Amino acid sequence: MANIFKKLFYNPPPAHKNPKIVGLILARNEGSRIAFAIRAAAEVTDALVFLDDASTDNTLEIARSLQESCNIEKIISRDIDGESYNEFGNRSQMLKTGREIGGTHFIVIDADEAFTSDCYENDFLRHEILKLRPGDSLALWWIQLWRSTEQYRHGDKSRWDRTTKRMIFCDDGKTDYKPGFAHFSLVPPFPKRRRLKLKTQHGLMHFQFVNWDNLYLKQQWYCWLERVGMPDKPVEEILQRYCKSVDESGLRCEPVPDKWFASYPYFDPAAFDEPDFWRQEQMDEWLEEYGEDYFAGLSLNQAS
């Protein structure tokens, strides 16, 4: 009843007079994959803000090489030793920069994501974004490509089946993110808001599960990262969170429709074959600094 009341009596703020869609992309050591992510995001945005989070590979150089062709108006480089992790600080800095270049509508996208290419047909997604009023956000079907770019997880009623992701919003110019360690909302907590969803087959493809070795390493890295960053958090709670990502109980997959990649002539599935050596290197450094006992009980191999 409350939702119906809000729909009937909602008085939306006025639309922005000069709308500008800005993509906010964050990456660390995504050299083999970042070109595709940037080019795909550029298809639906007026400008991009790119933040390189202390990459040690060629991620930053690739972003700079695409700056003109993909209209990357601002590149932010965090020049640190790679050990510090501050997702809240990164997201806040990108939003602040996006506002400085005149952004009114924002797409928050990671280096392992891209919209299904049918989103661009007849400017479909762009039109949907520009319908948003200040404080509105938009969720899309978050499609999990699974162990390949040729299939996606679907039909098993798992947490990865038909889930949605809220990562597009129309800005009010002042609301900031709430502080958090990792995996927090990509949409600021606007005081007056509508939470909308696209009721179509258009979606956001997630490539995290394409390379299973990298997926396993990434989730193990997150376990150790939380242990280092939040030492008081129970080990069992940390492990339970990340075991869900490698759970294939009742797995069912469907073939990826051709239309999802049809407008991406620059897509190369081999880009996802490269191992994420940097995560293993950082874990080795943590092991030397904290000792093996510090991470006891945090093995995904044992849990799964």
C-alpha positions as CSV (number, residue, x, y, z in Angstrom):
1,M,0.0,0.0,0.0
2,A,2.8,2.4,0.8
3,N,4.4,1.9,-2.7
4,I,1.0,2.6,-4.4
5,F,0.6,5.7,-2.3
6,K,4.1,6.9,-3.3
7,K,3.3,6.3,-7.0
8,L,0.0,8.2,-6.8
9,F,1.3,11.2,-5.0
10,Y,4.9,11.4,-6.0
11,N,5.8,14.9,-7.2
12,P,9.1,14.4,-9.0
13,P,11.8,17.1,-9.0
14,P,12.2,19.0,-12.3
15,A,14.4,17.4,-14.9
16,H,17.9,18.7,-15.6
17,K,17.8,21.3,-18.3
18,N,21.1,20.3,-19.8
19,P,21.4,16.5,-19.1
20,K,24.8,14.9,-19.4
21,I,25.3,11.1,-19.0
22,V,28.7,10.4,-17.4
23,G,30.2,6.9,-16.9
24,L,32.3,6.3,-13.8
25,I,34.8,3.4,-14.3
26,L,37.1,2.1,-11.7
27,A,39.9,-0.4,-12.5
28,R,43.0,-1.9,-11.1
29,N,45.3,-4.1,-13.2
30,E,42.7,-4.8,-16.0
31,G,45.1,-4.3,-18.9
32,S,43.7,-7.1,-21.0
33,R,40.1,-6.2,-20.5
34,I,39.9,-2.4,-19.9
35,A,39.7,-1.4,-23.6
36,F,36.5,-3.3,-24.1
37,A,34.9,-1.9,-20.9
38,I,35.8,1.7,-21.9
39,R,34.6,1.4,-25.5
40,A,31.4,-0.3,-24.5
41,A,30.6,2.3,-21.8
42,A,31.3,5.1,-24.3
43,E,28.5,3.8,-26.5
44,V,25.8,5.2,-24.2
45,T,27.6,8.1,-22.3
46,D,28.4,11.7,-23.1
47,A,31.7,11.5,-21.1
48,L,33.7,9.2,-18.9
49,V,35.6,9.5,-15.7
50,F,38.2,6.8,-15.3
51,L,40.0,6.0,-12.0
52,D,43.0,3.8,-12.0
53,D,43.5,2.3,-8.6
54,A,47.3,2.0,-8.5
55,S,47.6,-0.5,-11.4
56,T,51.0,-2.1,-11.9
57,D,50.3,-3.2,-15.4
58,N,49.4,-1.1,-18.5
59,T,45.8,-0.3,-17.5
60,L,46.4,3.4,-17.1
61,E,48.3,3.6,-20.4
62,I,45.5,2.0,-22.3
63,A,42.9,4.3,-20.8
64,R,45.0,7.3,-21.8
65,S,45.3,5.9,-25.4
66,L,41.4,5.9,-25.5
67,Q,40.9,9.3,-23.9
68,E,40.1,11.2,-27.1
69,S,38.2,8.5,-29.0
70,C,36.0,7.5,-26.0
71,N,35.6,11.0,-24.6
72,I,37.3,10.3,-21.2
73,E,37.1,13.8,-19.8
74,K,39.0,13.0,-16.6
75,I,41.5,10.3,-15.7
76,I,42.3,9.9,-12.0
77,S,45.4,8.0,-11.0
78,R,46.0,6.7,-7.5
79,D,49.7,6.4,-7.3
80,I,50.2,4.1,-4.3
81,D,52.0,0.9,-3.6
82,G,48.8,-1.1,-4.4
83,E,48.1,-2.3,-0.8
84,S,45.6,0.3,0.3
85,Y,42.0,-0.4,-0.7
86,N,39.5,2.4,-0.4
87,E,36.4,1.7,-2.5
88,F,34.4,4.4,-0.7
89,G,37.0,7.0,-1.3
90,N,37.4,6.0,-5.0
91,R,33.6,6.1,-5.7
92,S,33.2,9.4,-3.9
93,Q,36.1,10.9,-5.8
94,M,34.7,9.8,-9.2
95,L,31.3,11.2,-8.4
96,K,32.8,14.5,-7.3
97,T,34.8,14.7,-10.5
98,G,31.7,13.7,-12.6
99,R,29.8,16.6,-11.1
100,E,32.7,19.0,-11.8
101,I,32.5,18.1,-15.5
102,G,28.7,18.8,-15.6
103,G,27.4,15.2,-15.1
104,T,23.7,15.0,-14.3
105,H,23.1,11.2,-14.9
106,F,25.6,8.6,-13.9
107,I,26.5,5.0,-14.8
108,V,28.7,3.3,-12.3
109,I,30.4,0.4,-14.1
110,D,33.3,-1.9,-13.3
111,A,36.0,-3.1,-15.7
112,D,34.4,-6.6,-15.9
113,E,31.0,-5.4,-17.0
114,A,29.3,-4.2,-20.3
115,F,25.7,-3.7,-21.3
116,T,24.1,-6.1,-23.8
117,S,24.6,-4.4,-27.1
118,D,20.9,-4.4,-27.8
119,C,20.7,-1.6,-25.2
120,Y,22.1,0.8,-27.8
121,E,19.5,0.0,-30.5
122,N,17.5,3.2,-31.2
123,D,19.2,4.7,-28.2
124,F,17.0,2.6,-26.0
125,L,19.1,2.7,-22.8
126,R,20.0,6.4,-23.3
127,H,16.3,7.3,-23.5
128,E,15.5,5.3,-20.3
129,I,18.3,7.1,-18.5
130,L,17.2,10.5,-19.5
131,K,13.6,9.8,-18.2
132,L,15.1,9.7,-14.7
133,R,14.5,12.7,-12.3
134,P,17.0,13.8,-9.6
135,G,17.1,11.1,-6.9
136,D,15.8,8.3,-9.3
137,S,17.9,5.2,-9.8
138,L,17.6,2.4,-12.4
139,A,18.4,-1.3,-12.0
140,L,19.1,-3.7,-14.8
141,W,19.2,-7.5,-15.1
142,W,22.8,-8.4,-14.0
143,I,23.7,-11.3,-16.3
144,Q,26.4,-13.7,-15.0
145,L,28.4,-15.1,-17.9
146,W,29.5,-18.5,-16.6
147,R,32.9,-20.2,-17.3
148,S,32.7,-18.8,-20.8
149,T,31.5,-15.8,-22.8
150,E,29.1,-18.2,-24.7
151,Q,26.8,-19.1,-21.8
152,Y,25.2,-17.4,-18.8
153,R,23.8,-18.7,-15.5
154,H,20.0,-19.0,-15.8
155,G,17.2,-21.2,-14.6
156,D,18.6,-22.6,-11.3
157,K,17.0,-20.1,-8.9
158,S,20.4,-19.3,-7.4
159,R,21.5,-15.9,-6.2
160,W,23.1,-15.4,-9.6
161,D,20.0,-16.2,-11.6
162,R,17.9,-13.2,-12.7
163,T,19.4,-10.9,-10.1
164,T,19.4,-7.1,-10.8
165,K,22.0,-4.4,-10.2
166,R,21.3,-0.8,-9.4
167,M,24.1,1.3,-10.9
168,I,22.4,4.1,-12.9
169,F,21.1,7.2,-11.2
170,C,20.0,10.8,-11.8
171,D,22.0,13.1,-9.5
172,D,20.7,15.7,-7.1
173,G,24.1,17.4,-7.0
174,K,24.7,17.0,-3.3
175,T,24.1,13.5,-1.8
176,D,27.2,11.5,-1.3
177,Y,27.9,7.8,-0.7
178,K,27.7,6.4,2.8
179,P,31.1,5.1,4.0
180,G,31.8,1.4,3.7
181,F,34.6,-1.0,3.3
182,A,33.6,-2.9,0.1
183,H,30.6,-4.0,-1.9
184,F,28.4,-1.1,-0.9
185,S,25.6,0.5,-2.9
186,L,26.7,2.2,-6.1
187,V,23.8,4.6,-5.8
188,P,24.0,7.4,-3.2
189,P,21.2,7.3,-0.6
190,F,19.0,10.1,-2.0
191,P,16.4,11.4,0.5
192,K,13.8,11.6,-2.2
193,R,14.0,8.8,-4.6
194,R,12.3,6.3,-6.9
195,R,13.9,2.9,-7.4
196,L,13.1,1.8,-11.0
197,K,13.8,-1.4,-12.9
198,L,14.0,-2.1,-16.6
199,K,11.3,-4.7,-17.4
200,T,13.0,-6.0,-20.5
201,Q,15.6,-8.5,-21.6
202,H,18.2,-5.8,-21.8
203,G,20.9,-6.2,-19.2
204,L,24.4,-5.7,-17.9
205,M,26.8,-8.6,-18.6
206,H,29.2,-9.5,-15.8
207,F,32.4,-11.2,-16.8
208,Q,33.7,-12.1,-13.3
209,F,32.8,-15.8,-13.7
210,V,34.2,-16.3,-17.2
211,N,37.7,-17.2,-16.1
212,W,37.1,-19.6,-13.2
213,D,40.7,-19.6,-11.9
214,N,40.6,-15.8,-11.7
215,L,37.2,-15.9,-10.0
216,Y,38.5,-18.3,-7.3
217,L,41.6,-16.2,-6.8
218,K,39.5,-13.0,-6.6
219,Q,37.1,-14.4,-3.9
220,Q,40.0,-15.7,-1.9
221,W,41.7,-12.3,-2.2
222,Y,38.6,-10.6,-0.9
223,C,38.5,-13.0,2.1
224,W,42.1,-12.0,3.0
225,L,41.4,-8.4,2.2
226,E,38.6,-8.3,4.8
227,R,40.7,-10.1,7.3
228,V,43.4,-7.4,6.9
229,G,41.1,-4.5,6.7
230,M,38.5,-5.6,9.3
231,P,40.5,-7.8,11.8
232,D,37.6,-7.9,14.2
233,K,35.2,-9.4,11.7
234,P,34.5,-13.2,12.4
235,V,36.4,-15.5,10.1
236,E,33.2,-17.6,9.6
237,E,31.2,-14.5,8.5
238,I,33.9,-13.6,5.9
239,L,34.1,-17.1,4.5
240,Q,30.4,-17.5,4.3
241,R,30.1,-14.4,2.2
242,Y,32.6,-15.3,-0.5
243,C,31.8,-19.1,-0.6
244,K,28.5,-18.1,-2.3
245,S,30.4,-16.8,-5.3
246,V,31.9,-20.2,-6.1
247,D,28.8,-22.3,-5.3
248,E,27.6,-24.1,-8.4
249,S,24.9,-26.2,-6.7
250,G,22.2,-27.1,-9.2
251,L,24.0,-25.1,-11.9
252,R,22.0,-24.4,-15.1
253,C,23.2,-22.3,-18.0
254,E,21.7,-21.0,-21.2
255,P,23.5,-20.0,-24.5
256,V,24.3,-16.3,-24.9
257,P,22.1,-14.7,-27.6
258,D,24.0,-13.3,-30.5
259,K,22.4,-9.9,-30.1
260,W,24.2,-9.4,-26.8
261,F,27.5,-9.0,-28.6
262,A,26.3,-8.0,-32.1
263,S,27.3,-4.3,-31.8
264,Y,30.7,-5.1,-30.3
265,P,33.1,-5.7,-33.2
266,Y,36.0,-4.9,-30.9
267,F,35.1,-7.7,-28.4
268,D,37.7,-10.4,-28.0
269,P,36.9,-13.2,-25.6
270,A,40.6,-14.1,-25.3
271,A,41.0,-10.9,-23.2
272,F,39.6,-12.8,-20.2
273,D,42.1,-15.6,-20.4
274,E,44.9,-13.7,-18.8
275,P,45.6,-14.7,-15.1
276,D,45.3,-12.1,-12.4
277,F,48.9,-12.5,-11.0
278,W,48.8,-9.3,-9.0
279,R,46.2,-10.7,-6.5
280,Q,48.4,-13.7,-5.8
281,E,51.4,-11.5,-5.4
282,Q,49.6,-9.3,-2.9
283,M,48.4,-12.4,-1.0
284,D,52.0,-13.6,-0.8
285,E,53.0,-10.2,0.7
286,W,50.2,-10.5,3.3
287,L,51.3,-14.0,4.2
288,E,54.8,-12.8,4.8
289,E,53.6,-9.8,6.8
290,Y,50.9,-11.4,8.9
291,G,51.8,-15.1,8.9
292,E,49.8,-18.2,7.9
293,D,47.9,-18.5,11.2
294,Y,46.3,-15.1,10.7
295,F,44.4,-16.4,7.7
296,A,43.5,-19.8,9.2
297,G,40.0,-20.9,8.3
298,L,39.8,-18.6,5.3
299,S,40.4,-21.2,2.5
300,L,37.7,-21.4,-0.1
301,N,39.1,-24.7,-1.2
302,Q,38.4,-26.2,2.2
303,A,34.9,-24.6,2.4
304,S,33.8,-25.7,-1.0
